[in-house]
Amino acid sequence: MVDAGVTCDVVVPCRDEAAALPLVLADVPAGLRVVVVDNGSTDGTADVARSLGAVVVHESRPGYGAAVHAGVEAAEAEYVAVIDGDDSMRLADLLPMLDAVRTEGVTMAVGRRRPVARGVWPWHARAGTLALATWIRRSSGFGIHDLAPMRVCRRQDLLDLDVRDRRFGYPLELMVKASRAGWTVREVDVDYRPRAAGTRSKVSGSVKGTARVVQDFAKVLR
């Protein structure tokens, strides 16, 4: 049973983020519990996460969606958040998003990334995100401008949405299904910072990585 002082479980999908986790978990806000999902790491990510006080879940199926889903299933709090484990975003920025869901009647709050420096968000990844977010807004009226890996909602709402993609198409399927289900959404601007030294995005770190994401997104849109 989740501690009575925990309001929200924060799912952190990770693969080889041992170098970044000490920064990510350096200052966990009160009321949040971190659930690190080790998705096939070879650098001791799980041991580092455990030593920093996080709950550790292992997911053997490779893929962002598989890791997020495993974390949501393992979560116990009423509210669940998701954030990347590369230190590009801060746990503290989840608090206004959580407040919007808890007290303002919003079904889901999502972070809208605001790069703090040139080169933080590569052009190929930013262009792809912009195109998909624009398509979602125009086709459904769901008011998002980013498919950011930072969001908060009620755990049961997310499970009931039944997102099936287990790869990089997970965020897109989530947004499409949420819009069709009549969810309300609130975007909150968040700083998007350089990743921790020694880490590289599995998505936007290369054009090849972005191409894989586009393939997964295309499967969702079929």
Residue pairs with C-beta under 8 A, 6 or more apart in sequence:
1 76
2 9
2 33
2 76
2 77
3 33
5 30
5 31
6 31
6 32
6 33
6 76
6 77
7 31
7 32
7 77
7 78
7 79
7 98
7 102
8 31
8 32
8 33
8 77
8 78
8 79
8 80
8 81
8 94
8 98
8 152
9 32
9 33
9 34
9 35
9 71
9 75
9 76
9 77
9 79
9 80
9 81
9 155
10 32
10 33
10 34
10 35
10 80
10 81
10 82
10 83
10 91
10 94
11 35
11 37
11 68
11 71
11 72
11 75
11 80
11 81
11 82
11 83
12 24
12 34
12 35
12 36
12 37
12 49
12 54
12 71
12 82
12 83
12 84
12 85
13 37
13 39
13 64
13 67
13 68
13 71
13 82
13 84
13 85
14 21
14 36
14 37
14 38
14 39
14 41
14 45
14 49
14 67
14 85
15 38
15 39
15 40
15 41
15 45
15 62
15 67
15 202
16 41
16 42
16 43
16 45
16 199
17 24
17 41
17 43
17 45
17 85
17 86
17 196
17 199
18 41
18 43
18 44
18 45
18 47
18 48
19 43
19 196
19 197
19 198
19 199
20 85
20 86
20 87
20 195
20 196
20 198
20 199
21 36
21 45
21 48
21 49
21 52
21 54
21 85
22 48
22 52
23 87
23 196
24 83
24 85
24 86
24 87
24 91
24 196
25 34
25 49
25 52
25 53
25 54
25 91
27 91
27 92
28 34
28 53
28 91
29 91
29 92
29 94
29 95
32 81
32 91
32 94
33 55
33 77
34 49
34 53
34 54
34 55
34 91
35 54
35 55
35 56
35 57
35 71
35 74
35 75
36 45
36 46
36 49
36 54
36 55
36 56
36 57
36 85
37 56
37 57
37 58
37 59
37 67
37 68
37 70
37 71
37 74
38 45
38 46
38 49
38 56
38 57
38 58
38 59
39 59
39 62
39 63
39 64
39 66
39 67
40 59
40 60
40 62
45 85
46 56
46 58
49 56
50 56
55 74
57 70
57 71
57 74
59 66
59 67
59 70
59 71
61 166
63 166
63 167
63 168
63 170
64 167
64 168
64 170
64 171
64 202
64 203
65 163
65 165
65 166
65 167
65 168
65 169
65 170
65 173
66 166
66 167
68 82
68 170
69 163
69 166
69 170
71 80
71 82
72 80
72 155
72 158
72 159
73 159
75 155
77 155
78 154
78 155
78 156
79 98
79 101
79 102
79 152
79 153
79 154
79 155
80 152
80 153
80 154
80 155
80 158
81 94
81 97
81 98
81 150
81 151
81 152
82 149
82 150
82 151
83 89
83 91
83 94
83 149
83 150
84 149
84 150
86 195
86 196
86 199
86 201
87 193
87 195
87 196
87 199
88 120
88 192
88 193
88 194
88 195
89 111
89 113
89 149
89 150
89 190
89 191
89 192
89 193
90 190
90 191
90 193
93 111
93 150
93 188
93 190
93 191
94 150
94 152
96 109
96 188
97 109
97 110
97 111
97 150
97 151
97 152
97 186
97 188
98 109
98 152
100 106
100 109
100 152
100 186
100 188
101 107
101 108
101 109
101 152
101 153
101 154
101 186
104 186
105 184
106 184
106 185
106 186
107 153
107 154
107 157
107 178
107 183
107 184
107 185
108 151
108 152
108 153
108 157
108 178
108 183
108 184
108 185
108 186
109 151
109 152
109 153
109 185
109 186
109 187
109 188
110 144
110 146
110 148
110 150
110 151
110 152
110 185
110 186
110 187
110 188
111 146
111 148
111 150
111 151
111 187
111 188
111 189
111 190
112 144
112 145
112 146
112 148
112 187
112 188
112 189
112 190
113 121
113 146
113 148
113 150
113 190
113 192
114 189
114 190
114 191
114 192
115 121
115 192
116 191
116 192
116 193
116 194
117 193
117 194
120 192
120 193
120 194
121 192
121 204
122 204
122 205
122 210
124 204
124 207
124 210
125 201
125 203
125 204
125 210
125 213
128 210
128 213
128 214
128 217
129 146
129 147
130 145
132 147
132 172
132 217
133 144
133 145
133 146
133 147
136 142
136 144
136 175
136 176
136 179
137 143
137 144
137 145
140 176
140 179
140 180
141 179
142 175
142 178
142 179
142 183
142 185
143 185
143 187
144 175
144 185
144 187
145 187
146 187
147 171
147 172
147 175
148 190
149 171
150 190
151 174
153 183
157 183
158 174
161 174
161 177
161 178
161 181
162 177
163 170
163 173
163 174
163 177
164 173
165 172
165 173
165 216
165 219
165 220
167 216
168 203
168 212
168 213
168 216
168 217
169 213
169 216
169 217
169 219
169 220
172 217
172 220
172 221
173 220
176 220
178 185
195 201
201 209
202 209
203 209
203 210
203 213
204 210
